[in-house]
């Protein structure tokens, strides 16, 4: 940016240099300054479609869709043979909810440039929105004090309307020759003004290694602050979960805050208090905490790779009998998510947990999801 400013100071009437400054301001997230610079440039160079394109992109990021459409329409009129201008207008029309017109613009962009990745991705984004996600997963735990644990699971999430979502799934466990499984179901009501509420439960064949039954509820709300600030949004969630084992009763109270940052980074901080009751003992509360950072790594058109790292302290998993009791732990881990297409992805994770008494748990797993 310093070099650009020096060039502007040397040649303040050079509109190409000032246009480059406006683009750099936009890339840096300084959208108000970028808008002001483009407007100053357009007072002198109104027939350059790149300036109208840049201004339209700034308006889109500021969520000023009508103004973005007017700017991009002018750009297309100035040079109707440019594929990128039609693709940009297609994006703006999609944001405005004009799906048919948006599709026509993306198709026009492909006619002008059959190799346009932006136009192909744009057309794919206009396919009917999927209502269901089917996900399969497999988990493994390798202990230094006991035999290996393995588990498989499948889950179907369905968004029937903008306000109602259901989730059903099954989990299956193998623990040193002992098998167990459970069925999980939940329903979510989403109200834009108030947030989301989920209630659900689980029942299964416990075989004394998983809870006989479970019940839970979660409350969540998101506050958006826009695309022009460092803090893009905040999400807060609270949940309670009851686990009924053959010989223990567990209640967890959890709270999570997710901070949305620029360039698709997120930071989440969570805390859980667990109340456990064992036969012949009184109730006892034990805390745990988790911190997780998610970030993008690379992208190739619709394909995207992202990652996360996390750290936990305490006892954070109460789904199996080996995770409850009187021990402290620290867990270090991370994961990757590869977006194969707009409707398919694979995820993997790994972690290392150090417990008291020199015990360790090395965990890893993966899952595959498809939208339809």
C-alpha positions, -999 to +999 in steps of 0.1 A: +000+000+000+029+023+008+042+020-028+008+027-043+005+058-022+039+070-034+028+065-070-004+084-064+015+113-048+039+114-078+011+113-104-022+123-088-039+127-122-030+092-134-063+074-133-047+040-138-026+044-106-056+057-087-077+027-099-049+004-086-051+022-053-089+017-051-084-020-058-058-024-031-081-005-006-109-030-015-086-060-011-075-046+023-112-043+035-111-005+036-144-004+016-154+031+025-121+045+012-123+023-019-158+035-027-147+072-023-117+066-046-137+049-073-163+077-072-135+103-076-120+083-106-154+080-123-157+118-123-128+118-148-129+083-164-166+073-168-160+051-198-137+025-182-157-006-173-131-017-149-138+013-126-176+004-126-167-032-120-146-023-090-172+000-076-199-027-080-178-052-062-173-027-033-211-022-031-217-059-031-193-064-001-211-035+016-244-053+010-257-024-011-271-047-038-292-022-057-263+002-062-240-027-071-264-038-098-265-003-113-227+000-114-223-035-130-250-028-155-231+002-166-199-019-169-217-044-191-231-017-213-196-003-218-181-036-229-207-063-235-181-087-249-163-092-215-171-125-198-160-113-163-184-084-164-214-107-170-202-130-143-199-102-118-235-090-127-246-126-123-233-126-088-251-094-079-284-107-094-280-139-074-276-119-042-307-098-051-327-130-055-331-127-093-321-163-100-334-165-136-316-133-147-285-144-128-285-177-146-287-159-180-257-137-171-236-167-161-246-185-193-236-154-213-203-153-195-197-190-205-206-183-241-180-155-242-154-175-223-160-213-221-131-216-196-146-192-171-144-210-137-164-181-121-193-186-145-193-224-139-193-220-102-220-194-105-243-217-125-237-245-100-247-222-072-281-216-088-290-253-087-320-260-064-308-256-028-303-290-012-325-298+018-307-329+032-272-337+043-262-374+047-230-379+066-210-411+074-181-412+099-156-435+116-137-428+149-108-446+166-092-444+201-059-460+208-052-462+246-019-470+263-038-486+292-066-506+274-077-521+241-086-501+211-120-485+207-137-480+173-170-465+163-190-458+132-219-433+128-243-420+102-265-389+104-292-374+082-300-337+086-330-323+068-340-286+065-377-289+057-384-251+058-364-220+067-377-225+102-377-263+109-348-288+107-346-324+119-317-347+125-316-385+129-287-408+132-271-439+145-239-446+164-222-480+167-194-488+191-168-517+194-149-518+227-127-549+232-152-574+220-182-555+234-207-539+210-231-511+216-252-487+197-277-459+199-303-439+179-302-401+181-329-377+170-334-339+173-356-311+160-345-274+156-367-243+153-350-213+138-364-178+142-342-151+126-350-126+154-346-149+184-321-175+171-324-213+172-335-239+197-328-276+194-343-304+215-335-341+212-326-374+228-310-408+223-318-444+233-298-475+226-283-509+234-258-497+260-241-530+271-228-510+301-204-489+279-225-460+267-255-442+282-288-461+282-306-429+273-299-392+267-318-359+265-305-325+255-314-290+244-294-262+228-300-224+223-281-203+199-281-168+184-259-150+158-252-113+156-237-101+123-217-069+122-211-067+084-182-073+060-163-041+066-150-046+102-125-069+117-152-086+138-176-100+112-201-116+137-205-134+170-224-165+178-234-176+213-247-211+222-259-227+255-268-263+260-277-289+286-272-326+281-284-355+304-267-389+302-282-419+321-257-448+324-264-481+342-243-469+372-239-432+368-259-400+360-242-371+342-255-336+335-234-312+315-240-274+311-220-259+282-215-225+267-197-215+235-189-183+218-178-182+182-161-151+168-162-147+130-132-130+116-121-118+081-112-144+053-133-171+069-113-174+101-132-183+132-123-186+169-144-205+193-142-207+231-162-232+251-166-242+287-185-272+302-195-280+337-203-317+343-222-329+373-216-366+380-233-390+404-220-425+411-234-452+434-224-445+470-210-410+463-223-375+463-227-353+433-195-337+420-190-309+395-160-310+371-151-283+345-136-285+311-126-259+284-120-260+247-104-235+223-106-240+185-093-219+156-105-226+121-089-212+090-088-216+052-057-231+036-062-232-002-088-232-029-090-244-065-123-231-080-151-249-061-126-271-043-115-258-009-092-270+018-095-256+054-081-267+087-085-263+125-065-267+156-078-271+191-069-275+228-090-289+256-085-293+293-106-314+316-131-341+307-149-331+275-165-363+263-192-381+282-205-404+255-186-435+267-180-450+301-141-446+299-146-408+297-163-404+330-147-405+364-121-387+385-092-378+362-078-347+346-067-345+309-053-322+283-060-328+246-042-313+216-055-318+181-065-306+147-083-315+116-088-308+078-119-304+056-117-308+019-147-294-001-147-317-032-177-300-048-204-276-037-223-307-024-196-331-012-168-329+014-145-351+035-132-343+069-105-358+091-091-352+126-065-364+150-058-357+187-036-367+215-049-367+251-027-369+282-045-380+313-034-383+349-015-415+360+005-414+327-025-426+306-029-414+270-055-416+242-046-411+206-077-405+186-084-401+148-113-403+124-129-391+093-163-385+077-179-380+043-209-358+037-232-353+007-259-327+001-290-335-019 
